[in-house]
Amino acid sequence: RAGELDNAMRLHEEAERLAPDDPEILDALVDLHIRLRRYGDAARDLEKYLERRPPEAQRIRGLFRLAEIFGDGMMDPARAVNSLREVLRLQPTHREAHYQLAQELYLIGRHQEAQKTIEKLIDLAAQPGETAPPEALARYYYYLGRVIEAQGNLQQAASRYRRAVELDPAYAPPALALARKAADAGDRRSAESHLITA
């Protein structure tokens, strides 16, 4: 907080040396690396922690965080995919890992795999007793529409966008996607209607 980042780093690293398996200390060190945009160092420390075979819940958490660093910080979707696949091997019902995996697959152009992943997520999110809230389902259907649109099937994409709007009318991206499609088709009235909804 005093802005002495070198001292902070030194103290965090010493804490990790003294208690290498303490997840709170690791979190603090990784957070500091990320604030300093040292994503490679953050990934390295997480990988060293995971090599020590922490308990499964901590392993899943660490792998998911590693995927976020690879994807958002290092812009390396292929490595993010590998981490997310390991999360899902350990916990097949991890909804955020499915969602993130679909996004990373989309980024590297593996659209069919991304579609299967998000469809599986929608199935998981509709399981009795595990049903996701409408706001989350709307986000999943919107992303499914994007993946389908990237494969050139505009009608199927539009149906997923409409489903997202039905689930959460306050979620703007699917309404905007429908407005854009209507405008591209020269249907100004529908475009305006979708924009009003958004």
Steps between C-alpha positions, in 0.01 A plus 500: 500500500795732556612439143817313599450224248851356510476460878153351467626249245795405719273442802247297300775283354648443847157406632459251218844353574402448864153359424501382136171311531295780656242601235441843656867591470506371143189705416661817637820440302312420177278807549809719533657351186178568310477860624855549375409328170757229566272231364782256426612516865143451621462193277838364611410524870164333443659220298759438775215481753305255283807278458488439877161329461279712729158369612257462211287806582812719508632334185178580312509859624866538404449353153204729434699803610790388283263480203386857568862620506581316176186629329454855630856592595731313266258480204584131460166325444660164416659476845177623658316216322739243649446631854123512458489145365683387813248688718218320322673164531503551877158666523284435191216721633714816539278741307740795482773271365266385221412860419862614501605198293240583234636856483862390467412242232311772312808722508719237335238425234388161631136596462345153491674406825392831650141428397503151657648646818239772539217258414626266771507795739138584418405137570684513833337830589153350447551195724240465779638640820789665313302744285687819424320835542344647184770768483772234472302296245452814290876551496554137391240517221644828375847352480363191327346735242837667445672165448231384257513834315877460459425176314270683258159378621326832555148362552606261774706776659199735498286237674758475782511879530121509527511233771754709691272805479205292628704382797633844596351799315738733686809329353589726206747301279248257343251780430778702337602197291139461380480873424818480294365204305173678430685814388724292270185351346350848446227449764524832678184454707623170651842650558349791692278264697799294610692816591212619717508161675874535557 
